[in-house]
Amino acid sequence: MNTTNEISAAKALEQLTWLIEMGADEVLGDEPVDRFAASAKRLQQTTASTAAVGGKPCAPRKTSTRATTLPANNEESVQDPRQLANRCQSLAEIEQALKIFDACPLKRTASNLCYADGDANARVMFIGEAPGRDEDIQGKPFVGRSGQLLDKMLSAIGLDRASNDVARAAFITNVIYWRPPGNRKPTDSETLMCMPFVERTIELQGPEFIVCLGATPMQRLTGRTEGILKSRGRWLETEIGGRTMPLIATLHPAYLLRQPAQKRLAWRDFLEIRQRLDAKQLVADVVEVDND
C-alpha cells in the first residue's frame, strides 16, 4: 500500500512538467541554505589567506564606506570609478579595470563579473539591468531563460550575438556588472558606481544606437523617470562623451517571461530596430555609390 508521499511516475512527470512551465529552474534541498552566510564565509577566508604576511595574518583590509553611502547626485563621490574608467582605452581594459574595482559592494557577494558579450564592432548595443543566477555562474550577460528569449528576439530581426559579421552582430551588456543578492533591484548608489564604466563602454564600442532592455538603463542614460510601458518604442537621445546618440527602450525579456501577452509590444520595438538598421545601411550604401 502506497503512503501519502508516494506518487506514480506519470503523476510525478506531470508535476515536474508543470513546475518547468511555471519557471522553476533549480532543485532545492530538504533544508534551507543561507547563501549570504556562505558568501561571507568565503570572503572572510579569501581575505585572511591573501592578507597573510610572513606567516602571520594581518587584519582584514578596511573597505571604504563611500561605496555603500554614495549619494545619487554627488559627482565628487564617483570621481574614483570615473577616473579608472576614463583611463581605459579598450573594452578589454575596462573588463580588467572592473576586476580590480572593489568599491561596488555587489562584488563581495557575486561569484563572477558579468561585463559583456557579443561583437565589439556591432552596430547596435543592447543594455540590460543586472546579472541573474545563470549569468553569475557563467560570467556572461543574458545566458539564462531571459537571455534565451533575447537570442530568439535578436534572431527574428536578423541579429546574432555570436556572429562576427558586423551586419548581423549584436553587443550586449548591463548597467550593473555583478549579481545583486537574491536578484533584487540594484540601488541608486550601486548603479551610480557602475555608470562611468557603462558610459566608457559606449564611448569605446561606438554603436550607431542603443537599445535599453527595461526601465533602469533607459532612466540612467536619459535622466527620465517614467516607466518602461510609457517610454518603450520611442526614439530618445543620450549624450555620452560629447556625442549625442539615439536610444530606444523596450521591455526586458524577464518581464516578457512573466507577461507573455506583452511580447506583441516588444515585437513592434524590434521591428523598429530593424527598420533603423536598414535605413542607416541604405544611406551608407548610397554614400558609397556616390563616392565611387
N, C-alpha and C positions, 0 to 999 in steps of 0.2 A: 504493500500500500504506500502511495506517494505521500510525502509530507507536504506541508504548505509551501516549502521553499523549493520544491522540485517542480519543473515545468517541462513540457515536451520540447523536442528540438525545433519543431515547427513554430511553437509559440515563442521560443527564445529568439529564433530568426526574425519573427515578426516584430518583436520588441526592439531588437537591435536595428532593424531597418528604420523603425520609427525614430529612434534616437539619432541616427545618422541624418535623417531628413530634417530633424529639429536643430541640427548644427553641432551635436556633440562631437568633439574631435580628440578626446583623450580619455584614458581609463583611470579612474580614481581607486585608491586603496580602501581598505576597511577602516583605517584610522586616519584622521586628519594630519596633514603635514604643514608645519609652519615654515613656509618658504622664506619669509622675511628673516626669521631667526637663522635659517641655514645660510642665507646670503651674508648676513652679518658675521657669522662664524667664519665663513670662507675669507671675508675681507680682513678679519682680525688675524687669521693665520697667515695670510699673504703679507700683511703689514709687519707682523712680527718677524717673519722669515727674511723679508727684504731689508728690514731696519737693523738687523744684527751686524755689529761691527766688532771684529776681534773676538768673536765668540760670545760677546755679551749683548743681549738685546737692548736696543735703545727704546726710549719712549716713543710711542706712535706719533707720526707727524701730525701736527695740528692742521685741520682743514679750515680755511677761511670761512667765516660765517657770511661773507658777502654773497656767496652763491645761493644761500637759502633765504636771504633777506633782500634780494635785489629788487628795488622798486621798478615798476614798469616804465617810468618816464625819466629815469636818471641816466643821462648819456655818459657821465663820468664812470658809472658803475660797470658799464660794458666796454670800457676802454681796453682792458686786457685782452678779452677774446677778439675784439675788433683789430687790435694791433697784430695779434697772432694770425688772424685770417688774412689781413691785408699783406702780410709778408709772403703768403703763398703765391706761387707763380704757375701752378698747375693743379689739376684735380687730385693727382697723386699726392702732392704736398699738403693739400687740405686734409686728405684722409690720414696722413701721417701726423699732422698737427692735432687732429681730433683724438688720435690715440694717446697723445701726451697731455691733452687738455683735461685737467682734473676738477675744474671749478663746478661743472654741472653735477648736481647730486644724483641724477638718474644713473650716472655711470657706475655708482657704487653698488647698485642692485641689479644692473643688467648683466647679461652673460657676454654679449658681443656688441661691438659697434656696427650699426647698420647705416652706412653712408649713402651709397648709390649703386645703381645697376643700369646696364644698357650702354649704348654707344655715345661716347663723349662728343661726337660730331653730329649728333642727331639735330634735326631742325626744330624739334619741339621737346620741351621739358615738362614732365608731369611731377607735381609736388603734392605729397600727402601730408598726414599729420605726424604720426609716430609709429614705430615698430610694434608688432604684437608678439605673441608667443612664438610662432614659427619663424618670424623674422629675427627674433632674438637668438634663436637656436642656430640659424643658418648664417646670420650676419649679412643679410641682404633685404632690401625693402620689398614689400609686396610679393611674398612667396607662399603665404597661407591661402585660405579659402578666398579672401578678398583679392589677393594677388592673382589667383587663377581666374577669377571673374574678370579682373582688369586685363589680363592677357587675351581673353576672348573678345573683350570690347575693342582692344587695340587691333586684333586680327580682323575684326569686322570692318575696319576702315583702312586696312592695308598696312598696319604698323606692327612691328615686332621688336621687342627689346633685345632679342638675341641676334638681330640682323646687323651685318656690317655694311649694308647698303644704306647710304645716307637717306635715300628717298623713302626707305621703309623703317629706318631706325627710330628708336624712342629712348629717351634718357629719363630715369625715374629716381626720385629722391624724396626726402621728407623735411619738415621744418624741425623735427626732433630726431636725434640720431641714436637714442638709447630708449629701450622699452620702459615706460612708466610702470611701477609696480601695480599688478592687478589690471593692467590695461586702462588705468584711469586716465582722465583728460589731463594733459600737461598744464602746469601752472603758468601764469604770465612770466614769472621770473625764469623758469626753465626754458620757455620758448625764446625769451629775450637773450638768454645765454647763447643759444644756437644761431640766432638770426644773422650775426656777422658772417658765419660760415655759409649760411644759405645764400646771402647776398653775394659773397665772393664766388660761390659756385656758379651762380647765374652769370656773373661777370666773365668768368673764365670759360664756361661752356658756351655762352653766347647764343642761346636759342633764338629762333625767329619769333616765337611767342611761348607763353607759359600756360599750362593747364593746371588749375588748382583743384585737387580732389578733396572736396569738403570745405567747410567754412573757415577752419583755422588758417590754412595757408593763404586763402583769399583775404581774410581780415588782416593778417600780419603784413602782407605785401602791399595792400591798398589803403590800410587805415580805416576801412569801413567796419561798421558794427552790425550790419544787417545779417539776417540768417541766410543760409545757403539756398533755400527754396525761393527767396526773393531775388537773389543775386545771380543764380545759375543761368547759363545761356546768354549772358550779356557780355559784350566786349568791354573790358575795363583797361586801365593802364597802371603801371608801376614804374617808378624811377629808381634805377639801380646804377650806381657808378656814373651818374650824369647822363645816362641813356634812358629814354622813355621807351618802355616795352609793352606791347599788347598782352593782355591776360584774359583768360576766360575761366570761369568756375563751373564745376559740375558736381554731381552727387558722388560721394565716396562709395566705392564698391562695397564696403562693410555695411553701409546704410542700405544699399540695394539688396543685400542678402536678407536684411531684416524686413524690408519693404519692397518685395518684388514688383508690385504694381507701379512703382516709380521708375522702373527701367525704361519706360517709354520716354520719360523726360531726359534721362541720360543719353538715350539713343539720339534724340534731337541734338543734344550738345555735341555728341561725337560726329554727327553728320556736319555740323557747323565747323568743327575742327578740320574735317576732311576737305570741306569747301575752301577753307582758309589756306590750307596747304596747296591745293590745286591752283588757286588763284595766284599765289605767290610764285609757284613754279611756272605758270603761264607767262607772268610778267618777266621772269628771268629768261625764259626761252625767247621771248620777243626781243629783249635787250641783246641777247647773244646773237640773234639773227641780224639785227641792225648793225652790230659791231662788225660782223663778217662782211 
